[in-house]
Amino acid sequence: MALCPGLYCGKTYVNGQLSECGACPRGYQPNEVSICEMCNELPPFYDCLYLGFMALIPLILHWFFVEYKNRRSRISWTLIPLHLSALFECFMSAIFTLLMFDPKGKLSIWSCPVKRLSDWYTLWYNPSTNYVDTVYCTQEIVYPLYTIVIIYYAFALGLMLLIRPLLSYNCVNKKGTTSIYAALYFFPLLICLQAVFGGLLYYAYPYILIVLSLATHATHLAHCEEQTVLGLLKENFTKLNNLVIIIGHWLLHAYGIIAITQLKKPEIHASCLILTILPTLFYIVTSKFSDPVFINQTFSI
C-alpha cells in the first residue's frame, strides 16, 4: 500500500475501502502506514500539566487585576467575593470544556500524542505532488490540546460577563469594574497567544513559569519598605497579604519543577521541591548587598 505524501496526510476507511489521502477526521491521527487511527488514550502527565498551566493563567490574571486595581496594604475582605467569583468562573469553564470533548459527558479527555513541534502547525506542511497539486492535510494533530484551551478561554470570558458585573455592582460597591475591563483585554490576547504560539508554549511553559515566578517574586520583595533581613521576614511572614503572595510564588515554582522533571524519579525529583523556598531565602539573606542605600554608601567610600 502506497504511503501518503507529507507528514500529516492519511487515509480513512469508507464502506470498507480506503479513501484518497487527505486530512484525518477530528480526533484521529495518521499512523506509520498513513492510516487514520482514532486517539482514545488519556493524555500523558506532561500534557495534563500543560492544560493545567493554560487554565491557571486567566485565574492568576483575574486575581492580580482585582488586587492591582484596588490596592490595599492589607487583605481587603470586601474583595473576597471577586476572588471567589474568578475561581468559580474558571472552575466551571474547565468542567464545561471537558464535558464537550471525547469521551463526551465525562470529566476526562482522549488525546493524540505530540511527537514534534511541527504537529502544532500542520498548516505549513501541506505536501505538493510534483510541485503542482497541493494535498490539503491541515488538521489538529495534537487533538485536543490546541482547541481545548481556546474553548476554555471562551467559556471563562462568557461566564465572567454573566456573573462578574452583577457581583461587582450589587456586592462589592463596583470595585470589580476595572478588573472586568482588564479581562476584556487579556482574554483576546491569551487566545491569540495560544493560536500562534501554542506549540512553543507547550515545550517552554515549565521554564517560562519558573523564570516569571522568580522575576515577579523578586519584584514583590523589592517593593518591601525595609530591605533588611528582619524587616523582610516581618513584612512577608506576619502580614497575611504578603504571605499569600509568597506562598503563591512557591506553588508556581513547584509547578514548574514538577513539569520539568515530570517526577520520573520520585525519590530524587520530589526532593527538588525544596528549591521552591530557595529564592525567598536567597533574596532575604543577600538583601543588604543589593540595597541601593548600601551600594551608594560603598561607592561613596
Secondary structure, DSSP 8 states (H G I E B T S, - for coil): ----SSSS-BB-EETTEE--SB---TTEEE-TTSBEEE--B---HHHHHHHHHHHHHHHHHHHHHHHHTT--SS--GGGHHHHHHHHHHHHHHHHHHHHHSSSTTSS---B----SGGGG-GGGG--EETTTEE------TTTTTTHHHHHHHHHHHHHHHHHHHHHHHHTSTTTTHHHHHHHHHHHHHHHHHHHHHHHHHHHHHHHHHHHHHHHHHHHHHHTSS--SHHHHHHHHHSSHHHHHHHHHHHHHHHHHHHHHHTTSSHHHHGGGGGGGGHHHHHHHHTHHHH-HHHHHHHHH-
